[in-house]
Each structure stands twice: as structure tokens, then as C-alpha cells.
Amino acid sequence: MDRIEELLEMPYWVIDILPFQVPADSAGQYFAVEKYYYTGPRRPEIKKKHADILLKLNCYRDLVLAEEGEKNPAPEALVEVVLTRRVILFTGEAMIVSEPDDTCLTVYGPDEALLELLRMLAAGEGMYLWQP
């Protein structure tokens, strides 16, 4: 748990449906759109994209489910947990968090190689990697 707490204090990146953070003074209707994605029919589609990014990442790097301590879970098991509950994954020194009701993955402590790989994987799913 100490490692998790330490990583949560570090700068982080998000893999998101939007290309960058929406400014506070945006003229758009961010909160209505956000609510639609959180509660509407598109959230399961977004979570499937998260699962696909993680599956593809696991082709290049080991993934460890923090709660279970399981290294490189079966693809079906990884998808199941991403679609149904909060997941904390470790890959090397980095941590990736997936919340079941969120539209982004959060990445803590990534090195440059991991960021570049995640950037490509996110783009392949029509998503974006950025730092708040």
C-alpha cells in the first residue's frame, strides 16, 4: 500500500476521450456532455476501449493486478475486472488506475517509453493521453 500512496502523490497522466483539459471558462456544455458519457449508453463502449488499451499494453509489458497480486492475468479476466470494478495495475514502476464509472484511465509514475507506448495505444482507440 505504501507504493500506491507514494504514486498517488506524483504527477499523473490521463488516457481520456478529450484531447486536453476543458478550461474552466469554456463556452461549451462540458458538464452536460460529461454526464451523458458517465451515465449514458456510451460508458460501456469507453470502458471496452480502456480494456483494449490494457490488453495491448500487456503484449509489451507485464501487468500486475495490485489487489490480487496476479501477474499477467488471462485476457478475459483483465477485461472482466476493467468492466466491473476499480482496478489498480502495476507495470514496472508505474501504476494505472481504472475506475468503473470513469471515462479515463489514470497513469502514475510512467517513464518516457511507457508514455510513448500509451500515446500510440490510446490513439489507436480514438483516445488521448495528456497531463492535467
BATORNU-992880 format. One line per field, with one value per atom (N, C-alpha, C): residue in three letters; x, y, z. Coordinates in nm, 4 decimals. Atoms other than C-alpha are relative to their C-alpha. Layout:
BEGIN
rest: [ALA; ...]
c1: [X; ...]
c2: [Y; ...]
c3: [Z; ...]
This chain:
BEGIN
rest: [MET; MET; MET; ASP; ASP; ASP; ARG; ARG; ARG; ILE; ILE; ILE; GLU; GLU; GLU; GLU; GLU; GLU; LEU; LEU; LEU; LEU; LEU; LEU; GLU; GLU; GLU; MET; MET; MET; PRO; PRO; PRO; TYR; TYR; TYR; TRP; TRP; TRP; VAL; VAL; VAL; ILE; ILE; ILE; ASP; ASP; ASP; ILE; ILE; ILE; LEU; LEU; LEU; PRO; PRO; PRO; PHE; PHE; PHE; GLN; GLN; GLN; VAL; VAL; VAL; PRO; PRO; PRO; ALA; ALA; ALA; ASP; ASP; ASP; SER; SER; SER; ALA; ALA; ALA; GLY; GLY; GLY; GLN; GLN; GLN; TYR; TYR; TYR; PHE; PHE; PHE; ALA; ALA; ALA; VAL; VAL; VAL; GLU; GLU; GLU; LYS; LYS; LYS; TYR; TYR; TYR; TYR; TYR; TYR; TYR; TYR; TYR; THR; THR; THR; GLY; GLY; GLY; PRO; PRO; PRO; ARG; ARG; ARG; ARG; ARG; ARG; PRO; PRO; PRO; GLU; GLU; GLU; ILE; ILE; ILE; LYS; LYS; LYS; LYS; LYS; LYS; LYS; LYS; LYS; HIS; HIS; HIS; ALA; ALA; ALA; ASP; ASP; ASP; ILE; ILE; ILE; LEU; LEU; LEU; LEU; LEU; LEU; LYS; LYS; LYS; LEU; LEU; LEU; ASN; ASN; ASN; CYS; CYS; CYS; TYR; TYR; TYR; ARG; ARG; ARG; ASP; ASP; ASP; LEU; LEU; LEU; VAL; VAL; VAL; LEU; LEU; LEU; ALA; ALA; ALA; GLU; GLU; GLU; GLU; GLU; GLU; GLY; GLY; GLY; GLU; GLU; GLU; LYS; LYS; LYS; ASN; ASN; ASN; PRO; PRO; PRO; ALA; ALA; ALA; PRO; PRO; PRO; GLU; GLU; GLU; ALA; ALA; ALA; LEU; LEU; LEU; VAL; VAL; VAL; GLU; GLU; GLU; VAL; VAL; VAL; VAL; VAL; VAL; LEU; LEU; LEU; THR; THR; THR; ARG; ARG; ARG; ARG; ARG; ARG; VAL; VAL; VAL; ILE; ILE; ILE; LEU; LEU; LEU; PHE; PHE; PHE; THR; THR; THR; GLY; GLY; GLY; GLU; GLU; GLU; ALA; ALA; ALA; MET; MET; MET; ILE; ILE; ILE; VAL; VAL; VAL; SER; SER; SER; GLU; GLU; GLU; PRO; PRO; PRO; ASP; ASP; ASP; ASP; ASP; ASP; THR; THR; THR; CYS; CYS; CYS; LEU; LEU; LEU; THR; THR; THR; VAL; VAL; VAL; TYR; TYR; TYR; GLY; GLY; GLY; PRO; PRO; PRO; ASP; ASP; ASP; GLU; GLU; GLU; ALA; ALA; ALA; LEU; LEU; LEU; LEU; LEU; LEU; GLU; GLU; GLU; LEU; LEU; LEU; LEU; LEU; LEU; ARG; ARG; ARG; MET; MET; MET; LEU; LEU; LEU; ALA; ALA; ALA; ALA; ALA; ALA; GLY; GLY; GLY; GLU; GLU; GLU; GLY; GLY; GLY; MET; MET; MET; TYR; TYR; TYR; LEU; LEU; LEU; TRP; TRP; TRP; GLN; GLN; GLN; PRO; PRO; PRO]
c1: [0.0816; 0.0000; 0.0851; -0.0854; 0.2892; 0.0340; -0.0344; 0.3846; -0.1179; 0.1186; 0.0273; -0.0123; 0.0107; 0.0164; 0.1085; -0.1112; 0.3563; -0.0296; 0.0302; 0.2466; -0.1163; 0.1143; -0.0821; 0.0398; -0.0496; 0.1223; 0.0795; -0.0816; 0.3134; -0.0863; 0.0744; 0.2157; -0.0551; 0.0637; -0.0132; -0.0419; 0.0488; -0.1381; -0.1361; 0.1278; -0.4829; -0.0105; 0.0404; -0.5994; -0.1492; 0.1334; -0.9221; -0.0671; 0.0766; -1.1955; 0.0214; -0.0260; -1.0976; 0.1504; -0.1430; -0.7631; 0.0778; -0.0649; -0.6884; -0.1078; 0.0930; -0.8457; -0.0859; 0.0921; -1.1531; 0.0216; -0.0211; -1.0852; -0.1246; 0.1104; -1.2997; -0.0966; 0.0850; -1.4292; -0.0484; 0.0424; -1.5206; -0.1444; 0.1346; -1.8259; -0.0883; 0.0751; -1.9307; -0.0812; 0.0832; -2.1548; 0.0660; -0.0802; -1.8895; -0.0758; 0.0631; -2.0938; -0.1148; 0.1072; -2.3900; 0.0585; -0.0649; -2.1613; 0.0644; -0.0620; -1.9679; -0.1059; 0.1075; -2.2941; -0.0493; 0.0437; -2.4012; 0.0963; -0.0975; -2.0777; 0.0066; -0.0047; -2.0829; -0.1213; 0.1226; -2.4438; -0.0726; 0.0704; -2.5461; 0.0503; -0.0322; -2.5127; 0.1438; -0.1356; -2.1581; 0.1060; -0.1006; -1.9795; 0.0525; -0.0542; -1.9578; 0.0952; -0.0878; -1.8053; 0.1370; -0.1259; -1.5424; 0.0781; -0.0693; -1.4631; 0.0605; -0.0562; -1.4124; 0.1282; -0.1229; -1.1590; 0.1121; -0.0999; -0.9805; 0.0556; -0.0434; -0.9721; 0.0897; -0.0811; -0.8362; 0.1383; -0.1304; -0.5597; 0.0848; -0.0747; -0.4594; 0.0402; -0.0351; -0.4722; 0.1185; -0.1094; -0.2484; 0.1282; -0.1164; -0.0156; 0.0632; -0.0496; 0.0131; 0.0746; -0.0822; 0.1577; 0.1457; -0.1338; 0.4610; 0.0597; -0.0464; 0.4801; -0.0799; 0.0723; 0.3929; -0.0985; 0.0993; 0.0797; -0.0282; 0.0293; 0.0152; -0.1247; 0.1191; -0.3301; 0.0374; -0.0494; -0.2467; -0.0759; 0.0806; -0.5351; 0.0270; -0.0216; -0.4756; 0.1477; -0.1409; -0.1009; 0.0245; -0.0080; -0.1656; 0.0735; -0.0789; 0.0905; -0.0594; 0.0508; -0.0384; -0.1241; 0.1229; -0.3955; -0.0464; 0.0565; -0.5780; -0.0738; 0.0683; -0.7140; -0.1466; 0.1417; -1.0736; -0.0163; 0.0073; -1.0070; 0.0312; -0.0345; -0.8430; -0.1174; 0.1153; -1.1364; -0.1134; 0.1078; -1.3846; 0.0176; -0.0182; -1.2274; -0.0074; 0.0062; -1.1886; -0.1449; 0.1394; -1.5552; -0.0880; 0.0916; -1.6885; 0.0429; -0.0400; -1.4766; 0.1240; -0.1229; -1.1934; 0.1189; -0.1174; -0.8617; 0.1254; -0.1327; -0.5078; 0.0972; -0.0972; -0.2411; 0.1379; -0.1386; 0.1349; 0.0651; -0.0845; 0.3640; 0.1351; -0.1290; 0.7263; -0.0200; 0.0127; 0.7433; -0.1278; 0.1200; 0.4179; -0.1252; 0.1291; 0.0601; -0.1090; 0.1144; -0.2579; -0.1259; 0.1240; -0.5965; -0.1181; 0.1245; -0.9305; -0.1155; 0.1205; -1.2491; -0.1181; 0.1087; -1.5687; -0.0934; 0.0936; -1.7662; 0.0710; -0.0756; -1.4947; 0.0279; -0.0275; -1.4186; 0.1486; -0.1441; -1.0426; 0.0723; -0.0949; -0.7572; 0.1003; -0.0980; -0.5092; 0.1314; -0.1317; -0.1381; 0.0943; -0.0903; 0.1036; 0.1411; -0.1405; 0.4823; 0.0493; -0.0474; 0.5249; 0.1365; -0.1230; 0.8639; -0.0331; 0.0246; 0.9018; -0.0395; 0.0330; 0.8910; -0.1458; 0.1387; 0.5623; -0.0952; 0.0852; 0.4146; -0.0145; 0.0052; 0.5039; -0.0857; 0.0799; 0.3554; -0.1480; 0.1398; 0.0375; -0.0600; 0.0482; 0.0091; -0.0459; 0.0360; 0.0072; -0.1210; 0.1127; -0.2302; -0.1294; 0.1187; -0.4714; -0.0498; 0.0380; -0.4675; -0.0690; 0.0611; -0.5499; -0.1437; 0.1374; -0.8669; -0.0795; 0.0707; -0.9600; 0.0009; -0.0107; -0.8456; 0.1296; -0.1127; -0.5845; 0.0717; -0.0811; -0.3014; 0.0468; -0.0422; -0.2420; 0.0187; -0.0262; -0.1272; -0.0774; 0.0747; -0.3622; 0.0917]
c2: [-0.1205; 0.0000; 0.1257; -0.1183; 0.2378; 0.0464; -0.0344; 0.2239; 0.0695; -0.0633; 0.3084; 0.1429; -0.1348; 0.6054; 0.0924; -0.0783; 0.7238; 0.0424; -0.0309; 0.7054; 0.0986; -0.0916; 0.8849; 0.1447; -0.1349; 1.1847; 0.0582; -0.0425; 1.2031; 0.0658; -0.0489; 1.3950; -0.1201; 0.1102; 1.1845; 0.0419; -0.0166; 1.1446; -0.0673; 0.0670; 1.0504; -0.0441; 0.0447; 0.8498; 0.0278; -0.0586; 1.0277; 0.0078; -0.0190; 1.0816; 0.1395; -0.1369; 1.4504; 0.0212; -0.0167; 1.5743; 0.0824; -0.0753; 1.8088; 0.0469; -0.0431; 1.9504; 0.1154; -0.1059; 2.1650; 0.1189; -0.1183; 2.5210; 0.0336; -0.0351; 2.6442; 0.0992; -0.1017; 2.9302; -0.0414; 0.0503; 2.7102; 0.0394; -0.0389; 2.8259; -0.1216; 0.1218; 2.4657; -0.0494; 0.0565; 2.2444; -0.1262; 0.1110; 2.0270; -0.0877; 0.0799; 1.9176; -0.0855; 0.0795; 1.8040; -0.1152; 0.1049; 1.6100; -0.1028; 0.0901; 1.4650; -0.0920; 0.0801; 1.3491; -0.1042; 0.0941; 1.1886; -0.1180; 0.1082; 0.9914; -0.0845; 0.0763; 0.8913; -0.0886; 0.0717; 0.7787; -0.0565; 0.0429; 0.7189; -0.1316; 0.1293; 0.4253; -0.0115; 0.0036; 0.5178; -0.0442; 0.0354; 0.4441; -0.1419; 0.1348; 0.0669; -0.0068; -0.0054; 0.1414; 0.0583; -0.0620; 0.3641; -0.0968; 0.0970; 0.1011; -0.1132; 0.1022; -0.1537; 0.0519; -0.0594; 0.0850; -0.0035; 0.0085; 0.1023; -0.1418; 0.1397; -0.2765; -0.0351; 0.0293; -0.2941; 0.0634; -0.0642; -0.0453; -0.0838; 0.0789; -0.2526; -0.1360; 0.1271; -0.5801; 0.0174; -0.0248; -0.4345; 0.0368; -0.0329; -0.2871; -0.1267; 0.1255; -0.6349; -0.0857; 0.0669; -0.7558; 0.0444; -0.0583; -0.5324; 0.0000; -0.0134; -0.5137; -0.0899; 0.0728; -0.7201; 0.0931; -0.0718; -0.6096; -0.0838; 0.0679; -0.6938; 0.0630; -0.0470; -0.6663; 0.0184; -0.0312; -0.4940; -0.0760; 0.0603; -0.6304; -0.1499; 0.1439; -0.9919; -0.0381; 0.0312; -0.9670; -0.0905; 0.0905; -1.1576; 0.0665; -0.0508; -1.1063; -0.0536; 0.0331; -1.1033; -0.0897; 0.0794; -1.2176; -0.0382; 0.0403; -1.4002; 0.1190; -0.1134; -1.1535; 0.0138; -0.0046; -1.2453; 0.0535; -0.0459; -1.1855; 0.1487; -0.1426; -0.8485; 0.0832; -0.0729; -0.7334; 0.0004; 0.0099; -0.8561; 0.1008; -0.0920; -0.6542; 0.1453; -0.1389; -0.3393; 0.0428; -0.0341; -0.3541; 0.0039; 0.0143; -0.4202; 0.0660; -0.0529; -0.2694; 0.0877; -0.0791; -0.0419; -0.0945; 0.0827; -0.1783; 0.0847; -0.0599; -0.0867; -0.1009; 0.0844; -0.2266; 0.0618; -0.0457; -0.2028; -0.0508; 0.0391; -0.2083; 0.0652; -0.0554; -0.1666; 0.0849; -0.0924; 0.1343; 0.0837; -0.0813; 0.2837; -0.0724; 0.0513; 0.2396; 0.0578; -0.0419; 0.2551; -0.0309; 0.0162; 0.3073; 0.0138; -0.0020; 0.2276; -0.0034; -0.0056; 0.3305; -0.0434; 0.0532; 0.1555; 0.1059; -0.1028; 0.4776; 0.1230; -0.1140; 0.6979; -0.0191; 0.0055; 0.7830; 0.0110; -0.0061; 0.7986; -0.1059; 0.0788; 0.5780; 0.0996; -0.0898; 0.7451; -0.0758; 0.0633; 0.6708; 0.0798; -0.0630; 0.7449; -0.0544; 0.0390; 0.7414; -0.0647; 0.0647; 0.6490; 0.0526; -0.0470; 0.6614; 0.0418; -0.0519; 0.8131; -0.1105; 0.1097; 0.4761; -0.0440; 0.0375; 0.3864; 0.1067; -0.1077; 0.7269; -0.0081; 0.0081; 0.6869; -0.1187; 0.1172; 0.3381; 0.0259; -0.0311; 0.4517; 0.1021; -0.1009; 0.7501; -0.0696; 0.0715; 0.5150; -0.0901; 0.0885; 0.2649; 0.0785; -0.0844; 0.5411; 0.0518; -0.0519; 0.6925; -0.1078; 0.1103; 0.3515; -0.0266; 0.0160; 0.3517; 0.1302; -0.1284; 0.7119; 0.0789; -0.0702; 0.8384; 0.0803; -0.0921; 1.0869; -0.0188; 0.0023; 1.0882; 0.1419; -0.1354; 1.4158; 0.0116; -0.0244; 1.5564; 0.1219; -0.1164; 1.7777; 0.1067]
c3: [0.0000; 0.0000; 0.0000; -0.0031; 0.0609; -0.1409; 0.1380; -0.3080; -0.0674; 0.0580; -0.4090; 0.0499; -0.0572; -0.1716; -0.0562; 0.0553; -0.2976; -0.1443; 0.1398; -0.6630; -0.0115; 0.0053; -0.5911; 0.0264; -0.0268; -0.4757; -0.1184; 0.1136; -0.8067; -0.1075; 0.1162; -1.1207; -0.0780; 0.0706; -1.3347; -0.1400; 0.1357; -1.6904; -0.0084; 0.0213; -1.8166; -0.1459; 0.1331; -2.1135; -0.0035; -0.0099; -2.1955; -0.1363; 0.1228; -2.4529; -0.0580; 0.0449; -2.4745; -0.0174; 0.0283; -2.6143; 0.1024; -0.1072; -2.3211; 0.0966; -0.1038; -2.0063; -0.0504; 0.0396; -2.0676; 0.0928; -0.0842; -1.9485; 0.0821; -0.0891; -1.6599; -0.0646; 0.0640; -1.8759; -0.1385; 0.1302; -2.1729; -0.0284; 0.0398; -2.3651; -0.0279; 0.0302; -2.4320; 0.1183; -0.1061; -2.2239; 0.0568; -0.0501; -2.0650; 0.0993; -0.1048; -1.7626; -0.0535; 0.0607; -1.9731; -0.0810; 0.0789; -2.2058; 0.0930; -0.0975; -1.9116; 0.0610; -0.0588; -1.7522; -0.0996; 0.1034; -2.0804; -0.0083; 0.0108; -2.1034; 0.1271; -0.1256; -1.7354; 0.0190; -0.0320; -1.7238; -0.1211; 0.1203; -2.0845; -0.0562; 0.0613; -2.3187; -0.0526; 0.0552; -2.4290; 0.1009; -0.1002; -2.0985; -0.0173; 0.0215; -2.1613; -0.1204; 0.1182; -2.5028; 0.0372; -0.0441; -2.3400; 0.0877; -0.0860; -2.0756; -0.0833; 0.0882; -2.3553; -0.0658; 0.0554; -2.5099; 0.1044; -0.1073; -2.1740; 0.0077; -0.0069; -2.1607; -0.1183; 0.1187; -2.5162; 0.0100; -0.0190; -2.4353; 0.0953; -0.0976; -2.1333; -0.0555; 0.0628; -2.3274; -0.0943; 0.0945; -2.5970; 0.0738; -0.0817; -2.3347; 0.0550; -0.0569; -2.1839; -0.1020; 0.1018; -2.5141; 0.0091; -0.0063; -2.4471; 0.1401; -0.1385; -2.0680; 0.0919; -0.1041; -1.7646; 0.0680; -0.0801; -1.5821; 0.1241; -0.1260; -1.2180; 0.0604; -0.0700; -1.0612; 0.1463; -0.1345; -0.7337; 0.1080; -0.1058; -0.5273; 0.0138; -0.0017; -0.6248; -0.0014; 0.0156; -0.6852; -0.1197; 0.1153; -1.0080; -0.1161; 0.1124; -1.2841; -0.1305; 0.1331; -1.6420; 0.0052; -0.0061; -1.5771; -0.1408; 0.1292; -1.8549; -0.0609; 0.0637; -2.1112; 0.0415; -0.0386; -2.0235; 0.1420; -0.1392; -1.6545; 0.0098; -0.0005; -1.7195; -0.0494; 0.0541; -1.9321; 0.1020; -0.0992; -1.6697; 0.1127; -0.1123; -1.3886; -0.0451; 0.0487; -1.6001; -0.0230; 0.0285; -1.6974; 0.1242; -0.1133; -1.3485; 0.1303; -0.1300; -1.0717; -0.0120; -0.0067; -0.9642; -0.0139; 0.0247; -1.0865; 0.0162; -0.0089; -0.9893; -0.0591; 0.0686; -1.2194; 0.0136; 0.0029; -1.1936; -0.1270; 0.1111; -1.4930; 0.0237; -0.0400; -1.3972; 0.1239; -0.1130; -1.1641; -0.0061; 0.0206; -1.2968; 0.0495; -0.0436; -1.1803; -0.0896; 0.0811; -1.3895; 0.0797; -0.0754; -1.2246; -0.0953; 0.0766; -1.3860; 0.0980; -0.0837; -1.2101; -0.0867; 0.0828; -1.3260; -0.0573; 0.0468; -1.3631; -0.0561; 0.0519; -1.5128; -0.1489; 0.1433; -1.8739; -0.0316; 0.0247; -1.8279; 0.0816; -0.0775; -1.7163; 0.0555; -0.0601; -1.4802; 0.0143; 0.0031; -1.5123; 0.0903; -0.0965; -1.2266; -0.0182; 0.0027; -1.2469; -0.1274; 0.1225; -1.6140; -0.0429; 0.0625; -1.7819; -0.1442; 0.1355; -2.1286; -0.0971; 0.0911; -2.3055; 0.0196; -0.0266; -2.1348; -0.0532; 0.0510; -2.2187; -0.1516; 0.1464; -2.5858; -0.0437; 0.0324; -2.5964; 0.0285; -0.0335; -2.4187; -0.0953; 0.0956; -2.6531; -0.1289; 0.1228; -2.9542; 0.0214; -0.0279; -2.7932; 0.0168; -0.0184; -2.6890; -0.1351; 0.1316; -3.0379; -0.0831; 0.0723; -3.1826; 0.0418; -0.0511; -2.9717; -0.0077; 0.0109; -3.0577; 0.1296; -0.1278; -2.7171; 0.0023; -0.0105; -2.5981; 0.1331; -0.1224; -2.3443; 0.0261; -0.0359; -2.1625; 0.1503; -0.1413; -1.8331; 0.0464; -0.0519; -1.6302; 0.0561]
